[in-house]
Amino acid sequence: MHICYVDESGGSEPPNSPISGVTPAMVIMGLVLPSRLVPAFTREFLDLKRRHFPKRFETGPGLSHILQEVKGSEFLQRTRSDSRNRRRHARQVRNDLVDLLETYDGRIIGRVWIKEPAQGLDQKATYCYAVQDIARHFSAYCVSQGSDGLMICDAREQKQNVNAAHSVFTDKFRTGGDPIPALVEAPVFAHSDNHAGLQACDLIASTMIFPMAVATYCGSTAVGAHASPRYAAVRAEIGTRLRTRQFMYRDENGKMKGGVVVSDKLAHRSSAEMFKP
């Protein structure tokens, strides 16, 4: 069996909204891991947290360290920092996390929306569409591996969880064929405090894909903190490595599918642009 952990980065508000922390893009990310490797991945992820934040995790039982998250927003601040040491620390964590993906055969799939000026996103439609899209690509990956699959999404509000799970449920059990045959159930929702896979997915979405997308596609729509020119360095340092962690495949019509798909509403540029050094 394989597990696909799903988390998001960015909000649905317009990019020029007066709301604090407004984002020019939204990322919904899936991290796929073989279930048999989840225990080892979890232990190494805990080691990664302790190694990079020794004072934060120096007390208490080792397994309790899963309960304290290191959020992606913190690493975005470090990425933008004027301090070379803080930027170097964020870079080391990103590279160590990509090392984990390579060691444990982690794969990424997802959607990125680049917002138009003064235009927000329909939160329900955007999230449900992305989860359905990830489910289809995840199922295709499981089929290619001769495996079953289960999606575990970061919990949101109860109504939002129900809407997203139901969008996949109706896709799977509709009359006329199951487009996601490898998935054993509709997505389930869990608290990231208890799952290394969700915490790792948050870091990938927030500290890798989000800044790479902003640097590549957003131009003048990025305002405030997210207008940082230092986001471009993230793409330069890990873009090529992260590109190889995507799961991409050809459908029955020969069309390339999967990977991290970018909906660039500004200039309609290719998704591949994000991973170029």
Secondary structure, DSSP 4 states (H G I P E B T S, - for coil): -EEEEEEEES-SS-TT-SSTT--SEEEEEEEEEEGGGHHHHHHHHHHHHHHH-TTTTSSS-GGGGGGS---HHHHHHHHH-S-HHHHHHHHHHHHHHHHHHHHTT-EEEEEEEEPPTT----HHHHHHHHHHHHHHHHHHHHHHHT--EEEEEE---HHHHHHHHHHHHHHHS-TT--S-TTB-SS-EEE-GGG-HHHHHHHHHIIIIIHHHHIIIIIGGG--GGGG-TTHHHHHHHHHHHHHTTB-EEE-TTS-EEESEEEEETTT---GGGGG--
